[in-house]
Amino acid sequence: MRGLFVPLVLIGLLTACTKSNNGEQALQNQIDSLKTKLENAYKPGFGDFMGKVQTRHSKLWFAGVNENWELAEFEMHELEEVIEDIRTVYPNREETQSLPIIEPSLETVNNAIKQRDAEVFKKGYLTLTNACNSCHQATKVEFIKIKTPTIPPHSNQDFMKLVNNDRIE
């Protein structure tokens, strides 16, 4: 009986190792499959992100000039969120590396919103717009020139300030 014990233990260990290797291979196959899915998943193009930035930039203007500070704060947050998404999705692009150009002007506009000061907001917004254009020049897309909008980007949004659910004009 003792003579069979050692070979049986060895067979048991080999079987366990084989099962372990099979389990590891199954996990590796799952990892490889998920990597492939991730690589092939939809990811917005850089221009898609910039389109969002442009829309938020425009909506920010109309919120600020109408002194709808809650909406301005919301749009500012959304603008900053899109910029963070750009940094996450395209961390190594030249355009992403140039984003710090706009950071001081974002802070200026943020401060104007917190102060609820329309004149400081307008000046800060102009600085932000100029910073966007400076970034475009730095990244060789100076043909994309941003300006202060003259009409809202969406006709179905009211940018006027509400007080007690009444529109103030």
N, C-alpha and C positions, 0 to 999 in steps of 0.2 A: 504494500500500500504506500509505504514511504517513497518507493521508487516512482510512483505515479504522481505524487504530490507536486514535486518540482516542475515536471513538464506541464501539468495542469495549470499551475500558477503562471508559468510562462505563456501558455496559450491564452489564458485570461488577460494577462497584461497586454499582449500583442493585439488582442481583440479590442480592448479598451483604447489602446493607442490608435488603432485604425479608425474606430468610431470617432475619436477625438479629432483626428485629421479630417475625416469626412465632415464633421460639424464645423471645423475651421474653414474648410473649403466652401461649405454652404454659406457661411457668413461672408467670406471674401467675395463669393458670387453676388450676394445681395449688395455688398458695398459697391462692387463694380457696376452693377445695374443702376443703383441710385446715382452714382457719379455720372453715368451716361445720361440719365434722365435730367439731372441738374444741368449738365453741359448743353442739352438740347431744349431746355425750358425757355420760354419767351422772356426776353429781357428788353425793356424799352431802349431805343436808340438814344444817343446823346441829344440829338435834335428833339426827340420827344420830351425829354426832361427840360430842355431850353424853352420849348413851347409852353410847358407848365409854368416855368419861371416868368415868361412874358405875360401870361394870363394873370398870375398872382401879382406881378408888378403893376399891371393896369388896374386890377380890382383894388389894390392897395391905394392907388391914387384917388379913386373915386370915394373910397371910404374916408380917407384923410381929409380931402377938401370939403367933404360934407360933414366933417367933424363927427362921424360915426366911429368913435374911438374903439368901441367893442369890436366892430367889424374890421377896423384897421388892425387891431391887435391880432384878431383871428387870421387875417390875410398875411400878416407879417410872420406869424407862426407857420402857416402853410408854406410860405416862401422859403423860410429857413429849413423846413422839413424836406422840400424838394432838393435843396442844395446838399443836405446831408445824404439824401438818396443818391445823388450824383457821386458824392465822395465814396459811398459804399459800392456802387455798381461799377464805376469807372475810376478807381483810385490812381491809376498810373497815367491817365491821359494828360497831355499838356494843358488842355483846357481846365481840367480839375486842379492841376497844380497852380493855375493862375487865379483860382477863386479867392484867395486871400486879398486880392485887389479890392473886392467889394465889401469885405468885412467891416472896416471902419464906418462906411456909409450906412450899412445895415444897422449898426449900433446907434448911429445918429438918428435914424428914422425911428428906431425902437424907443429911444429916449424922448423924442418929440411926441410919440403916441402916449407914453406914460405921463408926460407933462400936459397932454391934451392941448397942445399949442399948434394951431393951424399954420401960423407963419413959419415957425421952426420946422414943422413937418414939410412944408413946401420947399424950403431951402434944403433940407435933408434929402428929400425925394429927388431934387435936381442933382444933388451930389451923388446919390445912388445911381441915377440914370447915367450920369457921366462916368461913373466907375464901371458900369456895365459896358459902356462903349470903350473905355480904356482896356478892359479885359479882352474885348473883341479885337482891338488893335494888337494887343500883346500876343494873341493866338492866331494872328493873320487872317481873321475874318472881319476886318474892318468894314466890309461892305454890308454887314449886319449892324445897322445903326438904330438904336432905341431912342425913343423920345417920349415926352409926356403925352399921354393919350388925350384925345379930344372927344371920343365917344366911348361909352362903356363897352367892354368886350362881350357882354351878354345883355340883350334887351329885356330879359325876363328877371332881372335882379334890380331891386330898389336899393340904392346906396344911401338914401336919406336917413338921418338920425331919427330914432323913435324915442319918445319919452312917454311913459305910461301907455304904451301901445298906440300913441298918436304920432303921426308923421310931422316932423318939424321942417319947414322949408325956409 
